[in-house]
């Protein structure tokens, strides 16, 4: 790609200073100030990258042919200069210069010439400190030399007519460089060509920015006028099938300025869009989305789910959801118009059918799992937006039906099991299913089967009945708790009606590993101690409180017992009989039986 007048060009770090370009750091920029902590983080990021790694952006103003005034990214640029010098790949003299700083330039000249004769009175100690640090860490390191070939930096030349004072105001407000997903946006927009490319980029930008606000429902990220055109008068339909539909709907609503980009894609505009606080000005009340809801994933991770869908990759490879690889994953040819349509549809479905954390009413402090859809009301002369149960027994959406509860519970079980965004493949599967069934009136039966099937597959793959102790995967405990909540356990132990899945990552031995006190409990054989029947999943804080207490002593901690259906059953048994090896095996066998019966009747989607 050419990088003239606002466009972008990718440069590999090992060749950044080997071209004819010269970089001038102007007098208004601060001195070099990176510490060893920041240098170490840079090295770590480069070494951790498996393939292409995006290091950041370098924003410059072209003073003369191939002479660039560095506007943003000078700390990173200077650090790369020192790293290359430490690797004995000395950048040419005058490839990097400071404006009106003689000591700094004298230092850079010495470094470029490979000299080791320095007198700190005449040379800049911050630059020499960076060089010496890297020499200790990476001198002649063949691994990092190889890595640098795939380490990229994005150079952005601002247009000649850019108001640099305005740009600095934007960057100071932002306080950070472009993120990888913003580079993806710019790449895709730059590939939109043909007739009305300028207007199409405007519409693309508007949709992308709306989808990026994960804390509000996507409809509410558009103006009222755009919202009705895209989602109908009730805000609950998809009034488009392809990009042409969206373009016809949205571009006529623009005022000729909003989101409009130059033919060469001004990145300044893109930066400014991301730096604004999105306050949609409309007359509808009830949009508390910014404070009320918390998405279970960030926009960069949501973007990866959509990319995975776009490429039709049916895999649970965690690399497909690794946000550090977003630029690498996006390397393949992608049609920006098709992709933006899929992104908008996926966001609409995500908001309606995937749980969020909701902070509202009695749950305003700690939050609760919510599965809600946006509902539009018209009362007298006022328009109102509210959030109601996605699946409900009544048309108003106030009554949470049984299937809705199950879908909310199985999703929350999966959410607290797979806490890393890289492992949340169930979200991709959900959106793919919903895309295929987008026009069906009631997807809830098959949707529930899909989610339960996913959990069953994970339990089966874990080898749950061949492992013990800490080798048992968390999904075994969480899915079992879901089944115990859904079906109950024997007549005398009913499921907790107000049960909610909470984040738990600690396997607890109900019979303690190292009994304490004078309660007559001896140390148990390891095989029985680590049997599934003696284990449950609780929070780390609860585990530290339980510690090595006896089963009887643990019964007094009712709040902890409420966090696990299995633990509740164990506590109920321990009230009536001694919690010994025989009882542990009996309880474990019954829990295994529940799992095995469920795995045998794997549901078929219809």
N, C-alpha and C positions, 0 to 999 in steps of 0.2 A: 504493500500500500504506500502511496505517496503521503507525505506529511505536510504538504503546503497548505497554509491558510486554514488551520483549524482541524485538519484531518489527523489521522493517527498512523504511526509506523512502529512496528515491533522490532527491537534490536536485541540480539543476544549479548549478554554482559561481556563475554570475552572479546567481542568485536566493537564494543561501544566507543572506545577511543582509537580504534584502528582505522577509522574512515577519516575523511578530510575535515570532519566537523571540529569546531572549536567551541568550548563552553566557557562563557564569562559569567562569574558570580558577581553581581553588581554590589556597589557599596552599601545599598540599603538592606542587603541581606545580613543576617547575624553571622558571627564567626562559626567555624566548625565546632560542634559541641556534643557530638555523640560520645557516649560512655562505652566502657567494655561490655556492660550488660546489653546494650543495644547491638553492639558488634557481634556478640555471642549469639543473640537471637537471630541475626541475619545469617550467620553461618549455619546455625541449626536448621533454619527453614530451608536453606539451599541443600543441605545434606539429606534432609528428610524427604525431599521431593523425589518421586519415583520416575517421573518423566518431565514434561514441561512445567516450569514453575514461574509464575508471574510475580516479579519482585516489587512492582509499583509503577507509578507514572512519573514522568519528567516533563514538566510544563515549561516551555521556552518561548521567547520572542526572538524572531530572526532579525538581527540588526543589519547584517550583510549576508552575502551568499555563504551559507554554511557556518556563519558565526552567530551563535545563539546566546542570548541573555537568559540565564536560568531564573525562572520565576518561582517555581515550586519543585522541590525534590533535591535541593543542593546538598543536604546532609547525606542522603543516600548516595548521590552521585560521587561525592568526595570519598565516602567510605569504600565504594567500589574501586575508585582509583587506587586507594591504599592497599586494598586486598589484591588487586592485580600486580601491584609493585612487589608485595610480599611474596607472591608466587613467581617472581622474576619475569613477569610479562609486562615490563615497564611501559606505561602509556607514553606516547610521544610528548616532548616538551611543547608547551603552549596548547595542548589539547584541553587542558583545564587551567584557568587563570582566575585570580581574584582581582577585582577592579580596585586600584589604589591601595593595595596591601602588599608592600614590598617584601616583608619578611615571609609572608605566605607564599608568594610567587617564587622567592629564592628557594624556599623549601621544596616546592613542587618541581623546580628545575633540577635540584640535586637528586630528588627521588627518580625523576625521569631518566637521568643520566646514570642511575645505579650507584651513585656515590654513597659511601658510608661515613664520610668525614663531616661531622656536624658539630657546630658550636651553638648551644641553645640560646646564647645571647643574640645570635643573628638569624635563628630559625624558629619556626612556630612549634612549640612543644606539643600542642593538641594534635597536629598532623603527624608529628614524629611518634607520638604515643600510639596513635592508631596503627601506623606502620609496624612499630616494634611489637605491638600486641599480635598482629596478624602473622608476623614472622615466627613468633613462638608457636602459634597455633597451626599454621597451614603451609609453611615453606616447603616447596617441592611435593606437596600433597597431590598425588595423581587423581585421587577420587574427586576432590573438589574442582580440579581443573576440568575433568570430564563433565561434572555437573554444571559448570558455568556455561557450557555450550548450549544447554537447554534451559538456562535461566534467562528470562526475558524481562526487558524493561520497555514500557510504552512511552514513546516520545510524542508529545503533543505540541504543535506550533500554534500559538494563538493567532487569530486573524490580525492583519495589519491595523485595522481600525478598532481594535479592542481597547476599551477604557481600562487601563491597568489598575487605576485606583479602585474602580468598581470590582475588578477581579480580586484584588487583595482583600477587599471587604467581604466578598463571598468566601474566600479561603479562610479568612480569620474566623468567620462565623462557623464554618464547617469544622476547621481544626484538624482535618485528616485528609489523606489522599483518596483518590478514587478506589473503590473496592472492586473486586474481581467481577461481581455481577453487574456493576455499572459499566465496566469495560465490555462485557457481553452485550449490554444494551447498545453501546456505541458501535460495536462491530456489526450487529444485526442491522441497525439503522443505516449504517454506511453502505450496506449491500442492497438497500432499496433504491432501485433506479427506474428508468423509464418515464413515461408520461406522468405528470403530477407527483413526482418523487418527493418534492418538498412538502406537499400537503399530506402525503401518505406517511412521511416520517413524523409529522405533527400528530397524526392520529395514533401511530404506533407508540409514540412517547407518552401520550395521554393514557393509553390503556396500560402500558408497562408501569407507569407511576402509580396508577390506581391499584394495580395488583400488588405493588410492593408494600402497601400499608397493611401489614398483617394484623394489626390490633383493631381494625374496624372491618365490618362486612364490606365486600368489594363494591356493592351498590352505593354505599354511603361515601365512597371515595370519588364519586362523580357528582357533578352538579345535578340539580333536580331535572333539568331539561335533558341532559345526556342519560340520566338514569332511566327516565321513562322511555327514551328511544331504544335503549339497549335491553331493558328488562320489563318493559310494558308498564301500564298504568299502575299495576299492583306491585311492581318491582320483583315479581316472583317467576318470571318467564325469561327465556333466552330469545330475544327478538332478532336473531341473526344466525346465519349458517356459515358464512365465510367472511373473508376480510372485506370484500366488496360491499357486503351488507353493512358492516360496521363503518366503513369509510363513508358510505352514503348517509348513514345516520349521524355520524359525529362531525364530519368536516364542515357541514353546513351550519353547525352550532358554534364553530370557532369564530373569534372576532378578528381573525387575521393576524393575531400576535401570539396567542396562546400555543406554546409548544412548537412554534415555527422555527425550523432550523435552516441554516444556509445550505446551499447545494453540496458543500463539502463537509457538512456536519460540524457545526461549532460545538466543541466540547464544553465551552464556557456555558452555553445554554443548558447542557446536560447537568453540569455541576450545580448550576443555579437551581434547577428543578429539584435536585436532591437535597439542596440546602434549605429549601423553604419548609415552613411548618404548614402542613396541608390543612387548611381550614375551609371546608366547602361552605359557601354562603348560601343557605337555602332557608325556606320558611317552615320546614318540617321539624317537628319536635320529636324527642325520644331517641336521638342518636347519641348515646353515651358510649359508643364503641371504643373510643380512645382510652377511656378509663375502665369500662365495664368488662371487656374481654381481653384475654391473653392467649395468643396463638400457641399451639404446642410445638411449632417449628418457626424458624426465621424465614424471611423471604429468600435468601440464597439457598437454603435447603429445600424450600418449596420449589424453587426454580429447577433444582436437580431432579426432583420427582417428575416434573413436567418434561424435562429433557429425556429422562428414562422412558417415559411414555411415548414421546415423539419418536424416539429411536426404536420403540417396540422391544426393549430389552427386558425379558422376563427372567430376572436373576436376582438373587439375594446377595450379590457381591457388594460388600460395604464400600468398595471403591467408587461405585456408581453414585453414592450419596455423600461423598467426601467433598466438602465445600472448597478445600484447598485445590481440588482438581477441576474446578468448574471451567477454567479456560481450556484445559486439556480435553475435557469431555466435549466442549463446544467446538472443537477444531473441525469436526466433520461439516460438510455442507448442510446448512439449514435454511429453509425457505422462511424469511422473516415474517411474511404475511400469514403463512399457515401456522407458524409457531405462536404468533401473538394471539391468534384465535384460540388455539389450544390452551394457552396460558390463561386467558380470560374465562373460558369454560371451566377449566380446572379450579380456578379460584372460587367461582360461583358454587361449584359442587363441594369444594373443601369447606367453605363456610357453612353450607347447609347440612352436610352429612358427616363431618368430622368434628369430634369434641373440641371444646375450648375450655379454658379455665375462666369461670365467670365470677366477678366480684360485684355482688349486688344484694341488696336487702340484708337478710341475716347472715349472708356469706360475704359481706363486703370487705371483711378483714382477711380471712383465710382463703376465700374462694371455694368453689365447688365445680365438679365436672358438669358441663352443660352441652347438650346437643340441641341446638336451636336454629330456627330459620327466621329470616327477616319477614315481618308482616306489615303491610301498609293499610292504614285505616283512614277513613274520611269521616269526620264527625262535625256536623254543622259547617262552619267555615274554616275549620282547622284540618290540616293534614297531620297524621301521626304515624310514626314508625315504631314498631315494637318487636320483641323477640319472643317467639313461642316455640313449643315443642315441635320438632321436625315431624314426628309421627304422633298422632293424637286421635283419641276416640271422638272428639268433638271438633266442629269446623273452626272454632275460635283458637284451637291449639293449646287450650289451658290444661287439658286432662292428659297426663302422660300414660299412654297405654303400655301393656305388658311388654310388647315387642320393642317399643322405644327404650324402656328400661334396660332390656337385655343388650341392645346395641350400644347404649351408653356405657353399660358396665363392662362389656367385653373390650370395648375400645380403651376404657380407662385401665383395664387390666394389662392390655398390650402397651399402653403408654408408660406405665410405671415399671414394666418389665424391660422394655427396650428404651433406655433413657438416652443413649447416644443418638443424635440425629442420623448418623451413618447407618444405624441398624433398623430404622423405622420403615422397612420395606412394606409393611402392611398398609401404609398410607398410599403407596404407589398402586398396590393391588386394589385398594378401595376406589381410588379415582378412576382406574382403568375400567372397573366393573360399572361404576356410575356413568362413565362416558358411553359405554355400550348400551346402557339401559336408561338413557337420559329422558326418553319420551314415555316411559312406562308410568302408569298411574301410581302403582304401589310397589316399590322395590324392596320394602322392608324384609319380607320372608327370605328372599335370596341373599340380600345383603347380610343378614344375620348369619346365614349359613356360610357365606364367604369368610366372615371374620372368625367364626368358630372353627371352620376348616383350617384356617391359617394357624390358629393356636394349636390345634390338634397336630398338625404337621410338625410344628416346632417341638412339641412334647415328644412326638415319635422320634424325630431326628436326634433328640438329646440323649437317647438311650437311658431314659429315666429309670427303668427297672434294673439296669446294670450298674448304676452308680450309687454312691452313698456319700454321706457327709457333705463337705463343701464342693464336691464334684457334681452335685445335682444342680442343674441349671434353674434359674429363677422362674422361667416360664412354667415349670412343672408345678411349683407352689401357687403361682398366680392363677393359672388356669384351673387348678383344683379348687382354689378359693371361689372362683367364678362358678364352677359347677355346684359347689356346696351352697352358694348363695341362690343359684337358679333353682335347684331341685330340693334343697334341704337335706337333712341327714337323720333318718329314722324319725319316729313321731315325737320323741321327747326332746330333740334338739332341732329347733326351727331356725331358719336363716335369720340373720339380723336385718330387719326391714330398712333401717337407716344406714346400712353398711356402705362405705365408700372406700375405694382403693386409694391407698396413700403410698408415697414413695418408700419402699422398703428394700434394703440391700444386704441385710445381715441374716445369716442362717443361725437360728437359735436352737440349742439343745435343751429340750424341756427337762430331761434328767441331766443335771449339770455335768460338765466335763471334769471339773475339779470341785467336788462337794466341800462346803465349808460348814463350820458350826458343829453343834453336838446333837444333830437331828437323826443320827443313825444311818445316814446315807454313805455307802462305800463307793469307791471308784468303780465304774462299770466297764465291762469288757468293751474294747474299741468297736467291734463289729455290731454289738447291740446299741452302743452309744450313738453311732453314726447311721443307724438304721433310719429309713424314711419315716417310720412311725414315731420317732423321737424328735423329729425336726419340724420347724416351721420358719416362715420368713417374717422378720420384723424390722423395725428401724434400728439404725446403729445406736441411737441414744437409748432406745428401749433395751437393746441388748446389753449395754453397759450397766443399766439399772438392774436387769435380771441377773446378769453376771453368773455367779455360781450358786444362786439360791436354789433351794429344794423346790420340787414341783408344788408342794403345799404352800410354801412362802410366796410363790409366784401367783397363786390364785388371788391374792389381795390386790394385785395391780390390774384393775378392771379396764383402765384405758388402753393398756397394751394388748390385753386379750381381745379387745374389740377390733384391733387392726387386722386380725386374721381369722377367717372362718375355721380353718383347721385347728388353730390354737384354742379357739373357743370349745371345740369338741374335745380336745385333749384335756382342757381344764375341767370340763364337765365330767369326764371319765375319772380324773384324778380326785374329784370330790368323793367318789363312792368306793374307790379301790386303790390299792397301792400301785404306784406307777413303776412297774418293774419290767424285766426283760420280756416276760410272757405277754404282758399287756401292750408293750411297745410293738411286738411282732404282730399281735392281733390287730391293733389299730392300723399299723402299716399295711397289712394285707387288705383291710377293708378300703383304705384309701387307694391302693393300687387297683383294686377291683373297680372302683368308681371310674378311674382313668381308663382302664382297659375296656370297660363296657362302652365308654364314650368313643374311644378310638375305633372300635369295631363298627360303629354305625355312622361312619363318615357320610355326611350329607352330600347329595348331588344337586347342583344348581339347576333349576328348571326355567 
